[in-house]
Amino acid sequence: PEREGTFHRGSGLNLTSGQYTAPVAGYYAFTATLHIVRREQQRKRQPCRGNRLRVLICVQSHCQHNSNLETVSRLESAGDLFTISVAGVLYLQAGQYASVFVDNAAGSPLTVQSGSDFSAVLLGV
């Protein structure tokens, strides 16, 4: 951790790759909270119907299979800063990794802001 108030314990988190690798097989509780800002303003009076954002925590980067956690949010026209979270439990084999993915179907580019977080906790084997 590079700033006060953040921490990590254990060797499973790789800050360079953004992946958490399970040291042992078991059930893990995952959470991710992303603070996101729109880089370009939508034109006023133009509704953002159909604009959606999916945030996933996927095992081995296989987001199309059933081994993921997912949340979907509709982007409203008001405001350009918002927070989206995903949480749940996944089973990982020793050596498998999990990471966060953002599927942006919105009409404008988005940026994940600092202060976003990700956690993984071993619940049991």
N, C-alpha and C positions, 0 to 999 in steps of 0.2 A: 504493500500500500504506500502510495506516495503522499497522502495527506492525512491530517488528523481526523479521527472518527471512522476510518476504514480499517479493515483487518482481513486477514485470511490465515487459516490454520491448516496445516497439512500440505502435501506436495501435489495434490490433484489439479489445482488451478494453474493454468499456463496463461499468464497475462499477455504474452506476445501473440499467441494463436487465438485466445479467447475461448479456449476449450477447457472443460472440466473432465479429467480422466478418472474413472473409478478405480481406486486402489484395491478394492475387494468387491466381489459380487454381492449385490444386495439391493434393497429398496432405498431410494434417495428422494428426499423432498427438495424440489427445485422452485425457485422464485426468480422472476426478473421484473424489474420496474424500469421502464424507459421514459425519460423526459424528452419529448420530441418537439421540434420547432419547424415550421414551414419556412423554407428559404425564399420562396416567392409568394407574394400575396395573391390570392384569388381576386379576380375582378369583382368589385362590389355589384350587388344585385344579381350575381350569377350563382345560383344554388349549386351545392356540391353533392347533388344526388348521386348515389352509387359509389361515392368515394369511400373506400374502406381501407383499413390497415390491419394486417394480421401479424401477430407476434407469436413465434413458436419457439419452444425448446425442443430440439430434435436430438435423437441418438444416432451417432455415426453419420450425421448430415442427411439422414433419410427422412425428410419431412413429409414425403408422400405416403409413408406407411403409417401404421397405427402406433408406432413407437414415438409419439410426440405429445407435447402439451400445446394447446393453442387457444388464443383469444382473438376475437375480431371486434374492431371498433369502427363505427362510422364517423368520418370527419365532418364536423359541423362547419358552417360558413363563418361562425363567429370565433374570433381568436385564432392565433397562430402558434400557441404554445399549449401542449397538452401532455398528459401522462397516461400510459397504458401499462397494465400489469398482466402477467400470466404466472400461474402457480399450480403445482400438483405433484404427484408421485410417479416415478418411473423406476423400472427395474433395469439395472445395468450389470453386465458381466464385468469381471475384473479386466481392465484394459480398454473397455469401451469408453467413448467420450460423448459428452452432451454440450451443445452450444446454442446460442440464441440467434434466431433469424428474423428478419423483418421483411414481410411481403407487402410492398407498397403499391396498391392499386389506386392511389389518390392521383389527383390531377396536377400536383406540384411536387417538386423535390423536397425531401424531408431530411433533417439532421438530428441524430441522437446526441443529446447534450450531456456534458459532464454532470456527475451527480446521479446518473442512472446506476442501477445495481443489479447484481446477479448473485444467487447463492445456491449451494448444494449441501445438503446435510444427510449423512447416512442414518437411516431409521433403523435398519436391522437387516440381517442376512437370512 
